[in-house]
Amino acid sequence: MTERTTLLQEVGAAFRDNGLPAAITALIGGFLALLAAVTRRAFTNDAMLERLDRELSQERDRVDRQRTEDRKADADRLERIEADIRAMRDLMFEAFQREHTDRADRIGRTD
């Protein structure tokens, strides 16, 4: 069968040219070809769905790994920020204590 002819056109042509047995053979052959095309397409769709499922699974794994790395980087950055805040707080406390001690020493010396 060509793209422009249908199954019924092929059967009609076979009947005109060669009689009833050829028409029946063309009908059966056309149905088998149609069945093969549908089956091929169904298996192709199943294979495509399986491939898409694999790709989706791989993409989910990649995104999960990326999220894990991002969370770790965020946690490390937060830890560094907290350490900087503690260091600055300790530094300011030491400066305050030193200033307070220096004042007390100055007041004590002037007495």
C-alpha positions as CSV (number, residue, x, y, z in Angstrom):
1,M,0.0,0.0,0.0
2,T,1.2,3.5,-0.7
3,E,0.6,6.5,1.5
4,R,-2.3,7.8,-0.7
5,T,-4.2,4.5,-1.0
6,T,-6.4,3.1,1.7
7,L,-6.9,-0.5,2.7
8,L,-10.3,-0.6,1.0
9,Q,-8.9,0.9,-2.2
10,E,-6.2,-1.8,-2.3
11,V,-8.8,-4.5,-1.7
12,G,-11.0,-3.0,-4.5
13,A,-8.1,-2.9,-6.9
14,A,-7.1,-6.5,-6.1
15,F,-10.7,-7.6,-6.6
16,R,-11.0,-5.9,-10.0
17,D,-7.6,-7.2,-11.2
18,N,-7.4,-10.7,-9.8
19,G,-10.8,-11.7,-8.3
20,L,-12.1,-12.6,-4.9
21,P,-9.1,-14.6,-3.6
22,A,-6.7,-11.7,-4.2
23,A,-9.1,-9.3,-2.6
24,I,-9.3,-11.5,0.5
25,T,-5.5,-11.8,0.6
26,A,-5.2,-8.1,0.2
27,L,-7.7,-7.5,3.0
28,I,-5.9,-9.9,5.4
29,G,-2.5,-8.5,4.4
30,G,-3.8,-4.9,5.0
31,F,-5.1,-5.8,8.4
32,L,-1.8,-7.5,9.3
33,A,0.1,-4.4,8.2
34,L,-2.3,-2.2,10.2
35,L,-1.9,-4.5,13.2
36,A,1.9,-4.4,12.8
37,A,1.9,-0.6,12.7
38,V,-0.3,-0.3,15.8
39,T,1.8,-2.9,17.7
40,R,5.0,-1.1,16.6
41,R,3.7,2.2,17.7
42,A,2.5,0.7,21.1
43,F,5.9,-0.8,21.8
44,T,7.6,2.4,20.7
45,N,5.4,4.4,23.1
46,D,6.1,1.9,25.9
47,A,9.8,2.2,25.2
48,M,9.6,6.0,25.1
49,L,7.7,6.0,28.4
50,E,10.3,3.7,30.0
51,R,13.1,6.0,28.7
52,L,11.3,9.1,30.0
53,D,10.9,7.3,33.4
54,R,14.6,6.6,33.5
55,E,15.4,10.2,32.5
56,L,13.0,11.5,35.1
57,S,14.6,9.3,37.8
58,Q,18.1,10.4,36.8
59,E,17.0,14.1,36.9
60,R,15.4,13.6,40.3
61,D,18.6,12.0,41.6
62,R,20.7,14.9,40.2
63,V,18.3,17.5,41.8
64,D,18.5,15.7,45.1
65,R,22.3,15.6,45.0
66,Q,22.3,19.3,44.1
67,R,19.9,20.1,47.0
68,T,22.1,18.2,49.4
69,E,25.2,20.1,48.2
70,D,23.3,23.4,48.5
71,R,22.1,22.6,52.0
72,K,25.6,21.6,53.1
73,A,27.0,24.9,51.6
74,D,24.3,26.9,53.3
75,A,25.0,25.1,56.6
76,D,28.8,25.8,56.3
77,R,28.1,29.4,55.4
78,L,25.8,29.8,58.4
79,E,28.3,28.2,60.7
80,R,31.0,30.7,59.5
81,I,28.6,33.6,60.0
82,E,27.8,32.4,63.5
83,A,31.5,32.0,64.3
84,D,32.2,35.5,63.0
85,I,29.4,36.9,65.2
86,R,30.7,35.1,68.2
87,A,34.2,36.3,67.5
88,M,33.0,39.9,67.1
89,R,30.9,39.6,70.3
90,D,33.9,38.3,72.2
91,L,36.1,41.1,70.8
92,M,33.6,43.8,71.7
93,F,33.2,42.3,75.2
94,E,37.0,42.3,75.7
95,A,37.2,45.9,74.5
96,F,34.4,46.9,76.9
97,Q,36.2,45.0,79.7
98,R,39.5,46.6,78.9
99,E,37.9,50.1,78.7
100,H,36.1,49.5,82.0
101,T,39.3,48.3,83.6
102,D,41.2,51.2,82.2
103,R,38.6,53.6,83.6
104,A,38.8,51.9,87.0
105,D,42.5,52.2,86.9
106,R,42.4,55.9,86.1
107,I,39.9,56.5,88.7
108,G,41.9,54.6,91.2
109,R,45.1,56.4,90.3
110,T,43.6,59.9,90.7
111,D,42.3,59.2,94.1
